């Protein structure tokens, strides 16, 4: 069974941090087990991240999370630097924020601060690999993440939620990744969270704009799309991999959400 390439931080760096210019954009679909924060200094590009095209220009920071399938579609006079970070260097609250907002890019009003940090990190990693230098690199990389989070919190003014709703949404997302093969019923997750199904629905609708059921459907369909496009597994095998004993039910769900059958989606996208 073929599958998209998976890049691992251990193959790139011996301590989970690496920085490099984007000289030859990767036009093939792949996923990573690390975070990427790409700073665009000039030019532009288009990326496809989990089946959505994202246009990026000067002053943007590209954010790619572990597990997201992505590739460059095109680039024009692109000058950009990519910071790779193992998730161990990003604390839980920062990971949760990046997960909840699901932003693929942020736009900076002034990128000088980031340019200086990226330049410093590049020099440190290029010329000095002592343990002391690695410690300094780790601290500077963590600072980059903190600045990204700060920009998100300051400028994404539309994301203002009740703190309790936010906590419930984050916990639901984490639980769903763990138990999606066990249950796709909202009440199952409400019970795990010790809240009513209606309260879970209220929280998720406030934060994500859609119901618990639709959140579940969207996540399942995204996982199915990845399997359909990037592996040679049959539709029936994919349904089983996602915890569906009833193949026809899986097909109906996929068609309901996307408007096309799994087989037609695979055929159309691969063409």
VOBA-1610 file (N, C-alpha, C; in pm, whole numbers, padded with zeros to 5 digits, always signed):
BEGIN
Unk+00085-00119+00000Unk+00000+00000+00000Unk+00089+00124+00000Unk+00079+00207-00103Unk+00159+00328-00110Unk+00105+00433-00013Unk+00191+00522+00029Unk+00150+00629+00119Unk+00241+00748+00098Unk+00192+00865+00131Unk+00273+00985+00118Unk+00395+00975+00210Unk+00507+01037+00168Unk+00627+01034+00253Unk+00602+01105+00386Unk+00664+01052+00492Unk+00657+01114+00623Unk+00797+01157+00663Unk+00818+01288+00677Unk+00948+01341+00717Unk+00954+01347+00869Unk+01064+01303+00926Unk+01080+01300+01071Unk+01191+01397+01115Unk+01169+01461+01229Unk+01267+01557+01279Unk+01400+01490+01307Unk+01397+01362+01347Unk+01520+01290+01378Unk+01608+01270+01255Unk+01548+01278+01136Unk+01624+01264+01013Unk+01689+01395+00971Unk+01644+01504+01032Unk+01690+01637+00993Unk+01785+01697+01095Unk+01758+01670+01223Unk+01838+01730+01330Unk+01855+01632+01444Unk+01971+01639+01508Unk+01995+01549+01620Unk+01936+01598+01751Unk+01879+01720+01749Unk+01815+01769+01872Unk+01682+01838+01848Unk+01624+01814+01731Unk+01485+01855+01708Unk+01460+01996+01661Unk+01567+02068+01624Unk+01550+02204+01573Unk+01638+02221+01450Unk+01580+02280+01347Unk+01658+02302+01225Unk+01600+02424+01154Unk+01685+02495+01084Unk+01638+02611+01007Unk+01710+02612+00873Unk+01636+02640+00767Unk+01696+02639+00634Unk+01615+02727+00538Unk+01683+02782+00438Unk+01609+02856+00336Unk+01529+02760+00249Unk+01417+02806+00198Unk+01338+02724+00106Unk+01390+02752-00034Unk+01486+02671-00076Unk+01550+02694-00206Unk+01479+02619-00318Unk+01442+02495-00292Unk+01370+02414-00390Unk+01242+02364-00326Unk+01131+02437-00343Unk+01005+02396-00280Unk+00966+02254-00317Unk+00918+02179-00220Unk+00878+02040-00241Unk+00738+02036-00303Unk+00733+01993-00429Unk+00607+01990-00502Unk+00530+01859-00481Unk+00586+01766-00407Unk+00517+01640-00382Unk+00450+01644-00244Unk+00340+01574-00232Unk+00266+01572-00106Unk+00340+01490-00002Unk+00348+01543+00119Unk+00414+01473+00228Unk+00361+01526+00360Unk+00398+01460+00466Unk+00361+01507+00599Unk+00485+01501+00688Unk+00479+01565+00803Unk+00592+01573+00894Unk+00549+01537+01035Unk+00644+01498+01118Unk+00612+01475+01258Unk+00656+01593+01344Unk+00676+01708+01279Unk+00722+01829+01348Unk+00642+01951+01301Unk+00661+02062+01371Unk+00599+02189+01332Unk+00692+02263+01236Unk+00631+02338+01146Unk+00707+02427+01056Unk+00653+02568+01071Unk+00744+02663+01087Unk+00710+02805+01086Unk+00795+02869+00976Unk+00733+02893+00860Unk+00806+02945+00745Unk+00787+03095+00731Unk+00895+03170+00735Unk+00889+03316+00723Unk+00915+03356+00577Unk+00818+03424+00515Unk+00830+03468+00376Unk+00882+03611+00373Unk+01005+03627+00323Unk+01068+03759+00322Unk+01039+03835+00193Unk+01016+03763+00084Unk+00978+03828-00042Unk+00920+03724-00135Unk+00856+03774-00242Unk+00792+03684-00337Unk+00661+03629-00283Unk+00616+03521-00344Unk+00489+03460-00304Unk+00489+03313-00338Unk+00393+03242-00284Unk+00379+03100-00316Unk+00236+03056-00285Unk+00204+02940-00336Unk+00076+02875-00305Unk+00107+02735-00255Unk+00048+02702-00140Unk+00062+02568-00086Unk-00073+02501-00081Unk-00072+02370-00090Unk-00192+02293-00065Unk-00173+02219+00066Unk-00259+02252+00163Unk-00250+02190+00295Unk-00383+02122+00324Unk-00378+01991+00332Unk-00499+01912+00357Unk-00613+01952+00263Unk-00580+01957+00132Unk-00677+01975+00025Unk-00730+02118+00013Unk-00663+02213+00077Unk-00700+02355+00061Unk-00578+02432+00013Unk-00598+02518-00089Unk-00490+02602-00139Unk-00477+02727-00052Unk-00353+02757-00012Unk-00324+02872+00073Unk-00226+02961-00002Unk-00262+03087-00027Unk-00173+03183-00092Unk-00097+03262+00014Unk+00035+03269-00004Unk+00121+03331+00096Unk+00207+03436+00027Unk+00224+03552+00093Unk+00303+03662+00036Unk+00403+03714+00139Unk+00481+03811+00098Unk+00582+03872+00184Unk+00520+03917+00317Unk+00588+03882+00425Unk+00540+03921+00558Unk+00450+03819+00623Unk+00425+03709+00554Unk+00343+03602+00613Unk+00432+03497+00679Unk+00377+03432+00780Unk+00440+03314+00838Unk+00349+03195+00812Unk+00406+03094+00747Unk+00333+02971+00720Unk+00340+02884+00844Unk+00226+02828+00885Unk+00222+02738+01000Unk+00171+02602+00954Unk+00256+02501+00968Unk+00217+02364+00932Unk+00236+02276+01054Unk+00130+02208+01093Unk+00133+02125+01213Unk+00164+01979+01179Unk+00213+01902+01275Unk+00241+01761+01251Unk+00118+01689+01197Unk+00140+01606+01095Unk+00031+01526+01041Unk-00043+01588+00925Unk-00025+01717+00899Unk-00094+01781+00788Unk-00022+01749+00657Unk-00097+01700+00560Unk-00039+01667+00430Unk-00028+01796+00349Unk+00091+01822+00297Unk+00110+01950+00228Unk+00211+01939+00115Unk+00205+02038+00027Unk+00301+02049-00083Unk+00293+02190-00139Unk+00399+02232-00206Unk+00395+02357-00280Unk+00323+02335-00412Unk+00237+02429-00448Unk+00170+02425-00578Unk+00249+02506-00679Unk+00292+02624-00635Unk+00375+02709-00721Unk+00442+02815-00633Unk+00548+02877-00686Unk+00614+02986-00616Unk+00665+03087-00718Unk+00676+03212-00675Unk+00722+03319-00763Unk+00821+03406-00687Unk+00948+03401-00730Unk+01055+03482-00668Unk+01054+03466-00516Unk+01034+03345-00471Unk+01018+03320-00328Unk+01152+03322-00255Unk+01156+03401-00148Unk+01267+03397-00053Unk+01205+03376+00084Unk+01230+03259+00139Unk+01166+03224+00266Unk+01260+03134+00346Unk+01238+03134+00476Unk+01318+03051+00567Unk+01224+02965+00650Unk+01259+02839+00664Unk+01174+02743+00731Unk+01237+02702+00864Unk+01164+02726+00974Unk+01207+02681+01105Unk+01133+02552+01139Unk+01209+02446+01163Unk+01153+02315+01198Unk+01170+02295+01348Unk+01059+02257+01413Unk+01062+02239+01557Unk+00993+02110+01596Unk+01063+02025+01669Unk+00999+01908+01727Unk+00894+01956+01828Unk+00783+01885+01838Unk+00674+01930+01923Unk+00710+01935+02071Unk+00820+01871+02111Unk+00859+01875+02252Unk+00900+02016+02295Unk+00932+02101+02198Unk+00974+02237+02230Unk+00856+02335+02234Unk+00736+02285+02208Unk+00617+02370+02211Unk+00528+02322+02324Unk+00504+02408+02420Unk+00429+02363+02538Unk+00284+02331+02503Unk+00217+02264+02594Unk+00082+02213+02567Unk-00017+02323+02533Unk-00012+02434+02607Unk-00108+02542+02581Unk-00086+02604+02444Unk+00041+02614+02401Unk+00070+02668+02268Unk+00025+02570+02159Unk+00048+02441+02182Unk+00001+02342+02085Unk-00151+02345+02074Unk-00217+02360+02186Unk-00364+02365+02185Unk-00414+02487+02109Unk-00348+02600+02130Unk-00389+02722+02060Unk-00370+02706+01909Unk-00255+02654+01869Unk-00229+02634+01727Unk-00327+02534+01666Unk-00364+02434+01745Unk-00460+02333+01699Unk-00600+02392+01686Unk-00642+02469+01785Unk-00779+02521+01787Unk-00802+02624+01676Unk-00710+02717+01661Unk-00730+02820+01560Unk-00708+02766+01418Unk-00624+02661+01407Unk-00602+02594+01278Unk-00563+02693+01167Unk-00488+02796+01203Unk-00445+02893+01103Unk-00330+02836+01022Unk-00333+02853+00890Unk-00223+02807+00806Unk-00122+02919+00782Unk-00161+03042+00813Unk-00066+03152+00801Unk-00110+03267+00890Unk-00013+03351+00928Unk-00044+03477+00993Unk+00031+03586+00918Unk-00026+03704+00914Unk+00035+03817+00844Unk+00093+03915+00945Unk+00219+03951+00925Unk+00288+04040+01017Unk+00285+04183+00967Unk+00265+04277+01058Unk+00275+04418+01021Unk+00421+04461+01015Unk+00505+04394+01092Unk+00649+04422+01093Unk+00722+04290+01117Unk+00798+04245+01018Unk+00864+04115+01032Unk+01010+04126+01074Unk+01056+04247+01106Unk+01198+04265+01141Unk+01240+04180+01261Unk+01153+04174+01362Unk+01185+04097+01481Unk+01206+03950+01446Unk+01118+03896+01361Unk+01130+03757+01319Unk+01253+03737+01231Unk+01281+03832+01142Unk+01398+03820+01055Unk+01526+03813+01136Unk+01533+03894+01240Unk+01652+03894+01325Unk+01669+03760+01397Unk+01559+03708+01449Unk+01564+03579+01518Unk+01603+03466+01423Unk+01544+03466+01306Unk+01574+03361+01208Unk+01719+03370+01163Unk+01769+03493+01146Unk+01909+03512+01107Unk+02003+03463+01215Unk+01971+03494+01339Unk+02053+03450+01452Unk+02055+03297+01461Unk+01938+03236+01448Unk+01929+03090+01453Unk+02007+03025+01339Unk+02001+03083+01221Unk+02074+03031+01106Unk+02224+03031+01132Unk+02274+03141+01187Unk+02417+03151+01216Unk+02460+03051+01322Unk+02382+03041+01428Unk+02416+02949+01536Unk+02421+02804+01490Unk+02322+02766+01409Unk+02314+02628+01364Unk+02419+02597+01256Unk+02460+02697+01184Unk+02555+02676+01076Unk+02699+02667+01125Unk+02733+02749+01223Unk+02873+02761+01259Unk+02910+02704+01395Unk+02813+02674+01479Unk+02847+02632+01614Unk+02750+02524+01662Unk+02802+02405+01685Unk+02717+02294+01728Unk+02753+02246+01869Unk+02809+02334+01950Unk+02841+02298+02088Unk+02712+02283+02168Unk+02721+02216+02283Unk+02604+02197+02367Unk+02549+02330+02416Unk+02640+02423+02445Unk+02595+02555+02488Unk+02518+02625+02377Unk+02570+02614+02257Unk+02503+02677+02144Unk+02366+02614+02118Unk+02357+02481+02134Unk+02229+02414+02115Unk+02125+02463+02216Unk+02169+02485+02337Unk+02079+02537+02441Unk+02028+02676+02403Unk+02118+02758+02352Unk+02079+02893+02309Unk+01980+02885+02193Unk+02007+02794+02098Unk+01917+02776+01984Unk+01778+02734+02031Unk+01772+02643+02125Unk+01643+02598+02179Unk+01565+02715+02237Unk+01633+02798+02314Unk+01566+02912+02378Unk+01518+03012+02274Unk+01597+03035+02170Unk+01557+03129+02066Unk+01440+03074+01984Unk+01444+02943+01957Unk+01334+02882+01881Unk+01204+02889+01960Unk+01213+02865+02089Unk+01095+02876+02175Unk+01042+03019+02175Unk+01132+03115+02165Unk+01091+03256+02158Unk+01013+03283+02030Unk+01055+03222+01919Unk+00981+03239+01792Unk+00838+03190+01808Unk+00821+03073+01869Unk+00687+03018+01891Unk+00605+03113+01978Unk+00666+03165+02083Unk+00595+03257+02173Unk+00550+03382+02098Unk+00634+03431+02007Unk+00597+03549+01928Unk+00483+03519+01831Unk+00486+03400+01770Unk+00376+03359+01681Unk+00245+03355+01758Unk+00249+03293+01876Unk+00130+03285+01960Unk+00083+03424+02000Unk+00177+03511+02030Unk+00142+03649+02069Unk+00072+03721+01955Unk+00122+03703+01833Unk+00058+03767+01717Unk-00084+03716+01700Unk-00101+03584+01712Unk-00234+03524+01698Unk-00330+03581+01802Unk-00287+03584+01927Unk-00373+03630+02035Unk-00407+03778+02024Unk-00315+03857+01972Unk-00338+04002+01962Unk-00424+04041+01843Unk-00402+03970+01732Unk-00464+04015+01608Unk-00582+03932+01559Unk-00599+03812+01611Unk-00715+03733+01572Unk-00831+03769+01665Unk-00875+03894+01653Unk-00973+03947+01748Unk-01108+03877+01739Unk-01134+03811+01627Unk-01263+03742+01614Unk-01268+03617+01700Unk-01151+03569+01745Unk-01147+03449+01826Unk-01155+03486+01974Unk-01271+03526+02017Unk-01290+03561+02158Unk-01399+03469+02213Unk-01357+03372+02293Unk-01450+03272+02341Unk-01454+03270+02493Unk-01562+03218+02544Unk-01568+03185+02684Unk-01458+03083+02714Unk-01384+03107+02823Unk-01269+03020+02855Unk-01312+02874+02871Unk-01427+02853+02933Unk-01475+02716+02954Unk-01505+02650+02820Unk-01568+02722+02728Unk-01596+02667+02595Unk-01465+02627+02525Unk-01365+02713+02537Unk-01236+02687+02474Unk-01174+02558+02530Unk-01177+02543+02661Unk-01119+02424+02724Unk-01192+02297+02679Unk-01324+02305+02672Unk-01404+02189+02630Unk-01371+02151+02486Unk-01359+02250+02399Unk-01328+02224+02259Unk-01193+02157+02243Unk-01095+02206+02314Unk-00961+02149+02307Unk-00959+02006+02359Unk-01027+01982+02468Unk-01033+01846+02525Unk-01108+01751+02434Unk-01217+01800+02373Unk-01291+01717+02278Unk-01203+01676+02161Unk-01129+01771+02103Unk-01044+01740+01988Unk-00940+01635+02024Unk-00884+01646+02144Unk-00783+01550+02188Unk-00845+01412+02207Unk-00963+01408+02268Unk-01030+01281+02291Unk-01072+01215+02160Unk-01118+01295+02066Unk-01163+01238+01939Unk-01049+01169+01865Unk-00930+01229+01868Unk-00815+01166+01804Unk-00783+01032+01867Unk-00813+01021+01995Unk-00782+00898+02068Unk-00888+00791+02048Unk-01016+00832+02035Unk-01126+00735+02037Unk-01212+00732+01912Unk-01168+00795+01801Unk-01257+00804+01685Unk-01294+00667+01629Unk-01209+00567+01647Unk-01244+00433+01599Unk-01343+00363+01691Unk-01350+00412+01815Unk-01440+00351+01914Unk-01581+00405+01899Unk-01594+00536+01884Unk-01727+00597+01876Unk-01722+00729+01800Unk-01830+00752+01725Unk-01848+00879+01655Unk-01980+00944+01699Unk-02022+00911+01822Unk-02147+00962+01877Unk-02117+01075+01976Unk-02178+01193+01961Unk-02149+01305+02051Unk-02163+01274+02199Unk-02263+01195+02236Unk-02286+01165+02377Unk-02169+01088+02439Unk-02099+01008+02357Unk-01983+00934+02406Unk-01877+01031+02459Unk-01851+01138+02384Unk-01750+01235+02423Unk-01799+01326+02535Unk-01928+01354+02534Unk-01986+01433+02644Unk-01969+01358+02777Unk-01992+01227+02774Unk-01974+01146+02895Unk-01830+01146+02942Unk-01736+01136+02848Unk-01594+01139+02885Unk-01557+01273+02949Unk-01625+01379+02906Unk-01598+01514+02957Unk-01683+01548+03079Unk-01773+01456+03116Unk-01861+01478+03232Unk-01950+01601+03215Unk-02000+01619+03094Unk-02093+01729+03067Unk-02208+01673+02983Unk-02313+01750+02968Unk-02426+01705+02886Unk-02391+01720+02738Unk-02459+01643+02655Unk-02437+01653+02511Unk-02474+01791+02460Unk-02579+01848+02512Unk-02622+01982+02468Unk-02518+02088+02503Unk-02453+02072+02620Unk-02350+02170+02658Unk-02226+02154+02571Unk-02191+02029+02538Unk-02079+02005+02447Unk-02107+02067+02312Unk-02229+02050+02265Unk-02267+02106+02135Unk-02262+02258+02139Unk-02308+02316+02249Unk-02307+02462+02266Unk-02164+02515+02262Unk-02072+02447+02332Unk-01934+02491+02338Unk-01867+02484+02201Unk-01883+02371+02132Unk-01818+02355+02003Unk-01877+02448+01897Unk-02007+02468+01904Unk-02070+02558+01807Unk-02020+02701+01827Unk-02000+02741+01951Unk-01951+02875+01980Unk-01809+02894+01929Unk-01724+02792+01947Unk-01582+02804+01911Unk-01557+02775+01764Unk-01619+02669+01710Unk-01589+02628+01573Unk-01694+02672+01472Unk-01811+02710+01521Unk-01917+02753+01430Unk-02003+02640+01379Unk-01972+02517+01418Unk-02050+02401+01374Unk-02075+02308+01492Unk-02168+02217+01474Unk-02208+02126+01582Unk-02103+02020+01610Unk-02124+01945+01718Unk-02036+01833+01750Unk-02040+01731+01636Unk-02158+01697+01593Unk-02172+01597+01486Unk-02098+01639+01360Unk-02108+01766+01325Unk-02040+01812+01202Unk-01888+01814+01221Unk-01843+01849+01342Unk-01699+01841+01371Unk-01649+01699+01352Unk-01725+01603+01402Unk-01688+01463+01390Unk-01685+01420+01243Unk-01789+01457+01170Unk-01796+01422+01028Unk-01679+01482+00950Unk-01648+01609+00976Unk-01539+01676+00904Unk-01405+01610+00930Unk-01380+01571+01054Unk-01253+01507+01088Unk-01242+01371+01021Unk-01350+01295+01024Unk-01350+01163+00959Unk-01327+01176+00809Unk-01395+01271+00747Unk-01383+01290+00602Unk-01242+01335+00565Unk-01181+01421+00646Unk-01044+01464+00618Unk-00948+01344+00621Unk-00963+01260+00723Unk-00878+01141+00731Unk-00903+01049+00611Unk-01028+01038+00571Unk-01062+00955+00456Unk-01002+01011+00327Unk-01007+01143+00310Unk-00949+01206+00191Unk-00800+01175+00181Unk-00730+01184+00293Unk-00587+01154+00293Unk-00561+01012+00245Unk-00640+00919+00296Unk-00622+00779+00258Unk-00659+00756+00111Unk-00766+00820+00066Unk-00811+00802-00071Unk-00708+00852-00173Unk-00648+00965-00144Unk-00557+01028-00240Unk-00415+00975-00228Unk-00372+00949-00106Unk-00230+00920-00085Unk-00198+00774-00056Unk-00297+00686-00060Unk-00269+00543-00048Unk-00345+00468-00156Unk-00310+00343-00173Unk-00378+00259-00273Unk-00484+00171-00209Unk-00515+00196-00081Unk-00616+00115-00012Unk-00751+00130-00080Unk-00829+00023-00082Unk-00963+00029-00138Unk-01053+00111-00046Unk-01164+00156-00098Unk-01258+00233-00017Unk-01306+00151+00102Unk-01327+00024+00080Unk-01371-00063+00189Unk-01264-00074+00298Unk-01137-00086+00257Unk-01026-00092+00353Unk-01014+00038+00431Unk-01034+00150+00363Unk-01026+00280+00430Unk-01137+00292+00533Unk-01256+00248+00495Unk-01369+00252+00589Unk-01336+00171+00714Unk-01279+00055+00696Unk-01243-00030+00809Unk-01132+00034+00893Unk-01035+00096+00827Unk-00926+00163+00898Unk-00976+00277+00986Unk-01088+00336+00944Unk-01145+00448+01019Unk-01251+00403+01120Unk-01267+00272+01135Unk-01358+00220+01237Unk-01499+00194+01191Unk-01522+00192+01059Unk-01656+00167+01005Unk-01671+00020+00967Unk-01761-00050+01034Unk-01792-00187+00995Unk-01885-00190+00874Unk-01967-00085+00864Unk-02064-00075+00755Unk-02005+00012+00644Unk-01953-00050+00541Unk-01889+00021+00430Unk-01985+00117+00361Unk-02110+00075+00343Unk-02207+00159+00273Unk-02241+00284+00354Unk-02243+00271+00487Unk-02269+00388+00571Unk-02155+00489+00557Unk-02032+00440+00556Unk-01916+00528+00537Unk-01928+00603+00405Unk-01964+00533+00299Unk-01976+00596+00167Unk-02084+00703+00166Unk-02196+00674+00233Unk-02305+00773+00239Unk-02262+00896+00318Unk-02189+00876+00427Unk-02141+00988+00507Unk-02045+01074+00427Unk-01952+01011+00359Unk-01854+01085+00278Unk-01925+01166+00170Unk-02020+01103+00103Unk-02095+01170-00005Unk-02176+01286+00049Unk-02234+01269+00168Unk-02314+01374+00229Unk-02230+01498+00259Unk-02108+01478+00308Unk-02023+01591+00347Unk-01957+01657+00227Unk-01912+01576+00131Unk-01834+01631+00020Unk-01915+01654-00108Unk-02027+01585-00119Unk-02107+01598-00241Unk-02069+01499-00349Unk-01965+01418-00324Unk-01924+01316-00421Unk-01894+01187-00345Unk-01898+01076-00415Unk-01867+00947-00354Unk-01716+00937-00330Unk-01673+00849-00240Unk-01529+00830-00218Unk-01454+00796-00347Unk-01510+00706-00427Unk-01444+00666-00552Unk-01430+00782-00649Unk-01537+00863-00661Unk-01531+00979-00751Unk-01435+01085-00700Unk-01430+01102-00567Unk-01334+01197-00511Unk-01192+01154-00545Unk-01162+01028-00525Unk-01026+00976-00556Unk-00995+00996-00704Unk-01089+00963-00789Unk-01067+00973-00934Unk-01046+01119-00976Unk-01131+01209-00927Unk-01123+01349-00965Unk-00997+01415-00913Unk-00964+01391-00786Unk-00848+01457-00727Unk-00718+01407-00787Unk-00710+01278-00813Unk-00587+01221-00866Unk-00564+01258-01012Unk-00671+01291-01082Unk-00655+01335-01221Unk-00595+01474-01227
//
